[in-house]
Amino acid sequence: MAEREQQKMRNFDLVIRNGLLISGDGSDPRRADVAVKDGLVAAVGGEIPSGKEEIDASELIVVPGGIEAHCHIEQSSSVGLMGADDFYTGSVSAAFGGNTTIIPFAAQHRGQKLPRVLEDYHRRAAEKSVLDYSFHLIISDPTEELLLGHLPAAIKSGFPSVKLFTAYDLIAVTDEQFLSVASVCREHGAIVMVHAENNAMIKWTTKQLLDRGHIEPKYHAVSHPVLAEVEAVNRVLMLARLVDASLVIVHVTCEEALAAIERAKAGGLDVTAETCPQYLLFTKESGDLPGYEGAKLIFSPPPRSAKDQEVLWRALKNGQIGLYHSDHAPYRMDKSGKFARSTTPTFKEIASGIPGIELRLPLLFSEGVSKGRLKLDDFVEFSSTNAARLYGMFPQKGCIAVGSDADIAIWDPSLVKTVTKELLHDNVGYSPYEGRRLTGWPVIVIRRGQVIVRDGELRALRGEGRIISRQAHEKTATARRAADIDPANCFGAELL
């Protein structure tokens, strides 16, 4: 029997030797081997017999493959502008950045049926993605048909996350619509992601700027004032509290918004803050560049002050921020992208969004771990584990543990690279981080046991990614329904 077991162990497909393992399952960092069989982690520890293939990671760091859970890939905007990356270039770029799973958006625009939207996005991803994938659902047209049938069915089929916008005329939902969607999500186990900015404040401020001739790209940051974010964050927190919905406030940029989220948490609301590298590394002054160079730094919400930057770094360290993603929104610097509406546009006419899917994790490692702001455990939480837990994929994804998918990224903590557009694998043609010197880089990426990136080469084929059916969201806080709508205080009226 012992000999048979030993023989079975020798049949490992892959063994990673002697790496510094940060597994994401709560274990302390340690030197350990990892064995892979049939796409799963088969053993973790020491004295593992040889495998068919071996990787010496003795000078390297072994972590779970990254999960990029906020990215726009092969997605049409509300005005019909398609991003530069399809599911092939987007997923390849993500893979070279140390990611093994992506969760982009399936965007329902006005008049579209949600089942057809999901069918279209799944077809695109299934044909092209080299990484495993799921979808968040963008809802802009919450009809009765969607609320009563299509949305509950989509959540049940493995897509338990919905994104709502409070800004942009063609995609924003009203407060009443927000409540209707959020209550369906609460009932069926989905979490609500929110782009929170006050639409009226942005439109009014934009008009004041344009009427006064302030049209340069740098004024985009002025047109999206901090108060527009703060007001919308406070409002959606109250709306969520009314219906006891679980929230993610995406791309949090400032101290005031973060403080509102912390107050809501203290009051029992299940809410998670997310931020992005652009808010940690740029300020509103960064876009004050000559000519149309500032268009490279037009994204929404815009970056804020140096003080807000410091607050966000502290919030990552102390756990006030739970998610870190790129908000990859890739538009080329030409008439197919940023300048689709005009070759000499005002800031309002320039497409909003920047690329970042490949650099999300190298930026966090270099600026966070290498500079002493974050520990390796923090890096693993923000690269994959937190997203896996929150979005219903743990422990299949987000950790290196026996039985989990063998999604692994092996990092060289001392490898230094300077960001250039030639270094990257997206289809955008520029990087807002051009010229940055980064320390720490993923050198081997393994998806379900298959080495897909090594020695700077792609070893995966388009369409090899698999759809991930995610679990219903479990509340992470002691949520309490607002007292004035609790059935116990409503004379027996069962409202929710």
TAPE-V902623 format. One record per pair of residues at least 6 apart in sequence whose C-alpha atoms are under 6 Angstrom apart, sorted by the first residue. I is the first residue (numbers start at 0). J is the second residue. If there is no record, write none. Layout:
<<I;J> <I;J>>
//
This chain:
<<9;48> <9;49> <9;50> <11;35> <11;36> <11;50> <12;35> <12;36> <12;50> <12;51> <13;34> <13;35> <13;50> <13;51> <13;52> <13;53> <14;33> <14;34> <14;50> <14;53> <15;32> <15;33> <15;53> <15;54> <16;32> <16;55> <16;56> <17;30> <17;31> <17;32> <17;56> <17;57> <18;30> <18;56> <18;57> <18;59> <18;60> <18;61> <19;29> <19;30> <19;60> <19;61> <20;28> <20;29> <20;30> <20;61> <21;28> <21;62> <22;62> <22;398> <22;399> <23;384> <23;398> <24;398> <31;44> <31;45> <32;43> <32;44> <32;45> <33;42> <33;43> <34;41> <34;42> <35;41> <38;405> <38;447> <38;448> <39;402> <39;403> <39;404> <39;405> <40;401> <40;402> <40;403> <40;405> <41;401> <42;401> <59;410> <59;411> <60;409> <60;410> <61;409> <62;407> <62;408> <63;397> <63;398> <63;399> <63;406> <63;407> <63;408> <64;98> <64;99> <64;406> <64;407> <64;408> <65;97> <65;98> <65;99> <65;382> <65;383> <66;98> <66;100> <66;101> <66;383> <67;101> <68;101> <68;102> <69;103> <69;324> <69;326> <70;103> <70;326> <70;327> <71;103> <71;327> <71;328> <72;84> <72;85> <73;82> <73;84> <73;85> <74;81> <74;82> <75;81> <77;169> <82;329> <82;330> <83;329> <83;330> <83;426> <83;427> <84;426> <86;124> <86;127> <86;128> <87;127> <87;128> <88;425> <89;425> <90;128> <90;129> <90;130> <92;357> <92;424> <92;425> <93;356> <93;357> <96;357> <96;358> <97;408> <97;441> <99;130> <99;446> <100;130> <100;131> <100;132> <101;132> <102;132> <102;133> <102;134> <103;134> <104;134> <104;135> <104;136> <105;134> <105;136> <106;137> <107;137> <107;138> <108;139> <109;140> <125;462> <126;462> <127;461> <127;462> <128;461> <128;462> <128;464> <129;461> <129;462> <129;463> <129;464> <130;464> <131;464> <131;465> <131;466> <132;466> <132;467> <133;466> <133;467> <135;160> <135;161> <136;161> <136;162> <137;161> <137;162> <138;163> <139;170> <157;468> <157;469> <159;189> <159;471> <160;189> <160;190> <160;191> <161;191> <161;192> <162;191> <162;192> <162;193> <163;193> <164;171> <164;193> <164;194> <165;171> <165;172> <165;195> <165;196> <166;196> <166;197> <166;198> <181;244> <182;242> <185;244> <188;471> <188;472> <189;472> <190;245> <190;246> <191;246> <192;246> <192;247> <192;248> <193;248> <193;249> <194;249> <195;228> <195;231> <195;232> <196;227> <196;228> <196;231> <197;227> <197;231> <200;227> <201;222> <201;223> <204;222> <205;222> <214;345> <214;346> <215;346> <216;293> <216;294> <216;346> <217;286> <217;287> <217;293> <219;346> <220;301> <229;256> <240;481> <241;481> <243;480> <245;269> <245;270> <246;270> <247;270> <247;271> <247;272> <248;272> <249;273> <250;273> <250;274> <250;275> <251;273> <251;274> <252;278> <253;307> <254;307> <267;477> <267;478> <267;479> <268;478> <269;475> <269;476> <269;478> <271;321> <272;320> <272;321> <273;320> <273;322> <273;323> <274;323> <275;323> <275;324> <275;325> <278;302> <279;308> <281;302> <282;302> <282;303> <282;304> <283;302> <283;303> <286;293> <286;296> <297;351> <298;351> <298;352> <314;320> <322;381> <323;381> <325;355> <325;356> <325;359> <327;354> <327;355> <327;356> <328;352> <328;353> <328;354> <329;353> <329;354> <330;336> <330;337> <331;337> <331;427> <337;349> <337;350> <338;349> <361;440> <365;437> <365;438> <365;439> <367;373> <368;374> <383;397> <384;397> <387;393> <387;396> <387;397> <391;469> <391;470> <392;469> <395;403> <395;404> <404;447> <405;447> <405;448> <406;445> <406;446> <406;447> <407;444> <407;445> <408;443> <408;444> <409;441> <409;442> <409;443> <410;440> <410;441> <410;442> <411;439> <411;440> <412;439> <413;438> <413;439> <414;438> <414;439> <414;440> <415;437> <415;438> <416;436> <416;437> <417;434> <417;435> <417;436> <418;433> <418;434> <418;435> <419;433> <420;429> <420;430> <443;452> <443;453> <444;450> <444;451> <444;452> <445;451> <451;457> <451;458> <451;459> <452;458> <486;492> <486;493>>
//
